[in-house]
């Protein structure tokens, strides 16, 4: 059986494909051949043409998703993790960033043929009381930097830290992570070649993250627009996660706290103009759904996040880039080009003219194999 499996794998490995169409973001007609999981501009005899016209995009990216566990406190479920990866891939998402998970992700996730590539950040990190008990790695201020370095080394080079946590009125009173603690943590992680993602909902938490020169600010509801120029200069990306806030609207409506409902409604109302201002200031804006795989937050919905970004408004091309070429570049992955990984998605129509096109890819190719 092992020999049969090996022969089958080699057969798939030798398959040669051919695609052509208008490539984005260059807007130029492009033609690629695919072999051994990579793109080449050199014609390959015997290649099968599987995309003939239309629009070609680098594989889509969900820059903020949490596959493998549905509810706070659940352990990572390998079967669920595999299914969530397939859900993303079927939607054309060939690269995930997982900024925090219930456990460290297994080595197979992100490397097997039926799974997207993955950039992980280990376990969520926070002070006691931040995020859900039993789901995050809670440590004291003195241990936080060591824990961040440990998670970054054990994962894909990233760590994820909570600067604050607001799910009800009590969260509005809780102090954020001290700015000095976050700055030292970031310095330590950067010194070992890692990167830092920070959850921040409040103005104080967002300010601490920006002043610490973190690599990405997740959510950023309370971010002061006066900090946007600094974010652009230092390269701190903003991942607003509109998709998850759709469900928090329900939380706000059902909350027994009028104060929390008012706070959330005001924060939510300012998110679109905040994202528009961030884009105008030159901040890198990325598409992330904060999906968990529940009916309210299913995986494979990054096309919806792109529509939210465009409604901010951002130009349609920039919103698509936030879930494709811009996100790939930020995470250290190439777009479409000679010798790049053969991860691409093809559409029959130009998605810049109609963002709904993103929901129905004509072809998804990942690691040089046809997924859809």
C-alpha positions as CSV (number, residue, x, y, z in Angstrom):
1,X,0.0,0.0,0.0
2,X,2.9,2.4,0.8
3,X,4.3,1.9,-2.7
4,X,0.9,2.5,-4.3
5,X,0.5,5.7,-2.3
6,X,4.0,6.8,-3.3
7,X,3.4,6.2,-7.0
8,X,0.0,8.1,-6.8
9,X,1.7,11.0,-5.1
10,X,4.5,11.0,-7.8
11,X,1.9,11.0,-10.5
12,X,0.1,14.0,-9.1
13,X,3.5,15.7,-8.6
14,X,4.3,15.3,-12.3
15,X,1.0,16.8,-13.5
16,X,1.6,19.8,-15.7
17,X,-1.0,22.6,-15.9
18,X,-1.4,25.7,-17.9
19,X,-3.3,28.9,-17.0
20,X,-3.8,32.2,-18.8
21,X,-5.8,35.4,-18.1
22,X,-5.5,38.9,-16.8
23,X,-3.4,38.9,-13.7
24,X,-4.1,41.2,-10.8
25,X,-2.8,43.5,-9.5
26,X,-0.7,44.1,-12.6
27,X,-3.7,44.1,-15.0
28,X,-1.5,42.5,-17.6
29,X,-2.2,39.4,-19.6
30,X,-0.3,36.6,-18.1
31,X,0.4,33.0,-18.9
32,X,1.9,30.4,-16.5
33,X,2.7,26.8,-16.6
34,X,2.6,24.7,-13.4
35,X,4.8,21.8,-12.4
36,X,6.2,20.6,-9.1
37,X,3.9,23.0,-7.2
38,X,5.4,26.1,-8.8
39,X,4.6,28.6,-11.5
40,X,6.9,29.1,-14.5
41,X,6.8,31.4,-17.5
42,X,8.6,28.7,-19.5
43,X,6.2,26.6,-21.7
44,X,6.0,23.0,-20.6
45,X,5.2,20.4,-23.2
46,X,2.1,18.3,-22.5
47,X,0.6,20.8,-20.0
48,X,-3.2,20.8,-19.7
49,X,-4.9,24.2,-20.0
50,X,-7.2,24.5,-17.0
51,X,-7.8,28.3,-17.1
52,X,-8.2,30.0,-20.5
53,X,-9.1,33.6,-20.0
54,X,-10.7,35.5,-17.1
55,X,-8.9,37.0,-14.2
56,X,-6.1,35.5,-12.1
57,X,-5.4,36.4,-8.5
58,X,-2.8,35.2,-6.1
59,X,-4.4,32.8,-3.7
60,X,-6.7,34.6,-1.2
61,X,-5.8,35.2,2.4
62,X,-7.7,35.3,5.7
63,X,-5.4,37.2,7.9
64,X,-7.4,36.6,11.1
65,X,-9.1,33.3,11.6
66,X,-9.3,30.7,14.4
67,X,-10.0,27.2,13.1
68,X,-10.3,24.0,15.1
69,X,-12.4,24.9,18.1
70,X,-15.9,26.3,18.3
71,X,-16.6,27.5,21.8
72,X,-14.6,29.1,24.6
73,X,-12.8,26.4,26.5
74,X,-12.9,23.8,23.8
75,X,-9.6,22.0,23.1
76,X,-8.3,21.9,19.5
77,X,-10.1,19.2,17.5
78,X,-8.0,17.8,14.7
79,X,-11.0,16.6,12.6
80,X,-12.6,20.1,13.0
81,X,-9.3,21.7,12.2
82,X,-9.0,19.7,9.0
83,X,-12.6,20.5,7.9
84,X,-12.1,24.2,8.6
85,X,-9.0,24.3,6.5
86,X,-10.9,22.7,3.6
87,X,-13.7,25.2,4.0
88,X,-11.2,28.0,3.6
89,X,-9.5,26.3,0.6
90,X,-12.8,25.7,-1.2
91,X,-13.4,29.5,-1.1
92,X,-10.1,30.2,-2.7
93,X,-8.3,31.0,0.6
94,X,-4.9,29.4,0.2
95,X,-3.2,31.2,3.1
96,X,-4.3,31.6,6.7
97,X,-2.9,33.6,9.5
98,X,-4.1,32.1,12.8
99,X,-3.4,34.8,15.5
100,X,-4.0,32.6,18.5
101,X,-5.5,29.2,19.0
102,X,-6.7,26.9,21.8
103,X,-3.5,24.9,21.5
104,X,-0.5,25.1,19.3
105,X,-1.4,24.0,15.9
106,X,-0.2,20.5,14.8
107,X,2.6,20.3,12.2
108,X,0.4,18.8,9.5
109,X,-1.9,21.8,9.5
110,X,-0.7,24.1,6.7
111,X,1.5,21.5,5.0
112,X,-0.9,18.8,3.7
113,X,-2.2,19.1,0.2
114,X,-5.8,19.6,1.2
115,X,-5.0,22.4,3.6
116,X,-4.1,26.1,3.1
117,X,-0.7,27.3,4.0
118,X,-0.7,28.7,7.6
119,X,1.1,31.4,9.6
120,X,0.4,30.7,13.2
121,X,0.9,32.6,16.5
122,X,0.8,29.8,19.1
123,X,-1.7,30.2,22.0
124,X,-3.4,33.4,22.8
125,X,-1.5,35.4,25.5
126,X,-3.0,37.6,28.1
127,X,-3.0,38.7,31.7
128,X,-5.5,36.9,34.0
129,X,-9.0,38.1,33.2
130,X,-8.2,38.9,29.6
131,X,-10.0,36.6,27.1
132,X,-11.8,33.4,28.1
133,X,-10.6,31.2,31.0
134,X,-9.2,27.9,29.8
135,X,-8.7,29.1,26.3
136,X,-5.8,31.6,26.6
137,X,-2.4,31.2,28.1
138,X,-2.7,33.5,31.1
139,X,0.5,34.7,32.7
140,X,1.5,37.6,34.9
141,X,3.2,40.8,33.6
142,X,6.6,39.6,34.6
143,X,6.3,36.4,32.6
144,X,4.5,37.8,29.6
145,X,7.6,38.6,27.4
146,X,9.1,35.2,28.0
147,X,5.8,33.6,27.1
148,X,5.6,35.7,23.9
149,X,9.1,34.7,22.8
150,X,8.3,31.1,23.5
151,X,5.1,31.1,21.5
152,X,6.7,32.9,18.6
153,X,9.5,30.4,18.5
154,X,7.1,27.4,18.7
155,X,4.8,28.7,16.0
156,X,5.2,30.5,12.7
157,X,7.2,33.3,14.1
158,X,4.2,35.3,15.5
159,X,2.7,35.7,18.9
160,X,-0.7,37.1,19.8
161,X,-1.2,39.3,22.9
162,X,-4.3,40.9,24.5
163,X,-3.9,44.6,25.3
164,X,-7.5,44.7,26.6
165,X,-10.7,42.7,26.6
166,X,-14.2,44.1,26.4
167,X,-17.3,41.8,26.2
168,X,-19.4,43.6,28.7
169,X,-19.6,46.6,31.0
170,X,-16.9,45.2,33.3
171,X,-14.4,45.2,30.4
172,X,-14.9,49.0,30.0
173,X,-13.5,49.4,33.5
174,X,-10.5,47.0,33.3
175,X,-7.1,48.6,32.8
176,X,-5.3,47.7,29.5
177,X,-2.0,45.9,29.4
178,X,0.6,48.5,30.6
179,X,2.3,50.2,27.7
180,X,5.8,49.5,29.1
181,X,5.1,45.8,29.4
182,X,3.8,45.6,25.8
183,X,6.8,47.6,24.5
184,X,9.3,45.3,26.2
185,X,7.5,42.2,25.0
186,X,7.6,43.6,21.4
187,X,11.3,44.4,21.7
188,X,12.1,40.9,22.8
189,X,10.1,39.2,20.1
190,X,11.5,41.4,17.4
191,X,15.0,40.7,18.7
192,X,14.5,37.0,18.0
193,X,13.1,37.7,14.5
194,X,9.4,37.3,15.4
195,X,6.3,39.5,15.0
196,X,3.6,40.6,17.4
197,X,-0.2,40.8,16.8
198,X,-2.2,42.6,19.4
199,X,-5.9,42.5,20.2
200,X,-7.1,46.0,21.1
201,X,-10.7,47.3,21.3
202,X,-10.2,50.4,23.5
203,X,-8.4,53.6,22.8
204,X,-5.9,52.9,25.6
205,X,-5.2,49.4,24.3
206,X,-4.8,50.5,20.7
207,X,-2.5,53.4,21.7
208,X,-0.3,51.0,23.8
209,X,0.0,48.7,20.8
210,X,0.9,51.5,18.3
211,X,3.5,53.0,20.7
212,X,5.0,49.6,21.3
213,X,5.5,49.3,17.5
214,X,3.7,46.0,17.1
215,X,3.3,44.4,13.7
216,X,-0.5,44.3,13.5
217,X,-3.4,45.8,15.4
218,X,-6.4,43.4,15.5
219,X,-9.8,45.0,15.6
220,X,-8.8,48.5,16.7
221,X,-12.3,49.8,17.4
222,X,-11.1,52.5,19.7
223,X,-8.1,53.5,17.7
224,X,-7.4,57.3,17.7
225,X,-7.0,58.5,14.1
226,X,-4.2,60.7,15.2
227,X,-2.1,57.6,15.4
228,X,-2.6,56.5,11.8
229,X,0.3,58.4,10.4
230,X,2.6,56.8,12.9
231,X,1.2,53.3,12.1
232,X,1.9,53.9,8.4
233,X,5.5,55.0,9.1
234,X,6.4,52.1,11.3
235,X,4.5,49.5,9.3
236,X,1.8,48.5,11.8
237,X,-1.1,46.9,9.9
238,X,-4.7,47.2,10.8
239,X,-7.0,44.1,10.7
240,X,-10.5,45.5,11.5
241,X,-12.4,42.1,11.3
242,X,-15.8,43.6,10.3
243,X,-17.2,40.1,10.0
244,X,-17.0,39.3,13.7
245,X,-18.6,42.6,14.7
246,X,-21.8,41.5,12.9
247,X,-22.2,38.9,15.6
248,X,-21.3,41.3,18.4
249,X,-24.2,43.5,17.3
250,X,-26.4,40.6,18.6
251,X,-24.4,40.5,21.8
252,X,-24.8,44.3,22.3
253,X,-28.6,44.0,21.7
254,X,-28.9,41.2,24.2
255,X,-26.6,42.7,26.8
256,X,-28.3,43.8,30.0
257,X,-25.9,46.7,30.2
258,X,-27.1,49.9,28.5
259,X,-23.6,51.4,28.9
260,X,-22.0,48.5,27.0
261,X,-24.6,48.6,24.3
262,X,-23.9,52.3,23.8
263,X,-20.2,51.9,23.9
264,X,-20.3,49.1,21.4
265,X,-22.7,50.8,19.0
266,X,-20.5,54.0,19.0
267,X,-17.3,52.0,18.5
268,X,-18.9,49.9,15.7
269,X,-20.3,53.0,14.0
270,X,-16.8,54.6,13.8
271,X,-15.1,51.5,12.3
272,X,-15.9,52.2,8.7
273,X,-14.6,55.8,8.7
274,X,-11.6,54.6,10.7
275,X,-10.7,52.1,8.1
276,X,-11.2,54.6,5.3
277,X,-8.9,57.1,7.1
278,X,-6.3,54.3,7.8
279,X,-6.2,53.5,4.1
280,X,-5.8,57.2,3.1
281,X,-3.0,57.5,5.6
282,X,-1.1,54.7,4.0
283,X,-1.7,52.1,6.7
284,X,-1.6,48.5,5.5
285,X,-5.2,47.2,5.9
286,X,-5.7,43.5,5.9
287,X,-8.9,41.3,5.5
288,X,-9.6,39.0,8.5
289,X,-12.9,37.4,9.5
290,X,-12.1,36.3,13.0
291,X,-14.1,33.2,12.1
292,X,-14.5,30.2,14.4
293,X,-16.6,27.8,12.3
294,X,-19.8,28.4,14.1
295,X,-23.1,29.0,12.1
296,X,-22.7,32.7,12.9
297,X,-18.9,32.8,11.9
298,X,-18.3,30.1,9.3
299,X,-14.9,29.7,7.7
300,X,-14.3,30.6,4.1
301,X,-16.1,34.0,4.3
302,X,-13.2,36.3,3.4
303,X,-15.1,37.6,0.3
304,X,-17.7,39.1,2.7
305,X,-14.9,40.9,4.6
306,X,-13.6,42.3,1.4
307,X,-17.1,43.8,0.7
308,X,-17.0,45.4,4.2
309,X,-13.6,47.0,3.5
310,X,-14.9,48.3,0.1
311,X,-17.9,49.8,1.9
312,X,-15.7,51.8,4.3
313,X,-14.9,53.0,1.6
314,X,-11.7,51.6,0.2
315,X,-11.1,51.2,-3.5
316,X,-12.3,47.8,-4.7
317,X,-8.8,46.8,-5.9
318,X,-7.3,47.8,-2.5
319,X,-10.0,45.8,-0.6
320,X,-9.3,42.8,-2.8
321,X,-5.6,43.2,-2.3
322,X,-6.2,43.2,1.5
323,X,-7.3,39.6,1.0
324,X,-4.7,38.7,-1.7
325,X,-1.5,40.3,-2.9
326,X,-1.2,42.9,-0.1
327,X,-1.8,40.3,2.7
328,X,0.6,37.8,1.0
329,X,3.3,40.4,0.8
330,X,2.8,41.5,4.5
331,X,3.1,37.8,5.6
332,X,6.1,37.2,3.4
333,X,4.5,35.2,0.5
334,X,4.9,36.1,-3.2
335,X,2.1,36.8,-5.6
336,X,1.9,35.6,-9.2
337,X,5.3,35.3,-10.9
338,X,8.0,33.0,-12.2
339,X,9.0,30.3,-9.6
340,X,6.3,31.4,-7.1
341,X,4.2,28.8,-5.4
342,X,1.3,27.7,-7.6
343,X,-1.4,29.1,-5.4
344,X,-3.9,31.1,-7.4
345,X,-7.6,31.6,-7.9
346,X,-9.3,32.4,-11.2
347,X,-12.6,34.2,-11.9
348,X,-14.7,34.4,-15.0
349,X,-15.3,38.1,-14.4
350,X,-13.3,41.0,-13.0
351,X,-13.9,41.0,-9.2
352,X,-13.0,44.7,-9.1
353,X,-16.2,45.5,-11.0
354,X,-18.4,43.2,-9.0
355,X,-17.1,42.1,-5.6
356,X,-19.7,39.3,-5.5
357,X,-17.6,37.5,-8.1
358,X,-15.2,36.7,-5.3
359,X,-17.7,34.2,-3.8
360,X,-17.7,32.0,-7.0
361,X,-14.1,31.2,-8.1
362,X,-14.0,29.4,-11.4
363,X,-10.8,27.6,-10.4
364,X,-8.8,27.2,-7.3
365,X,-5.2,25.9,-7.7
366,X,-3.2,25.2,-4.5
367,X,0.3,23.8,-4.4
368,X,0.0,23.1,-8.1
369,X,-3.1,21.0,-7.8
370,X,-6.7,21.8,-8.8
371,X,-8.8,22.2,-5.7
372,X,-11.9,23.5,-7.4
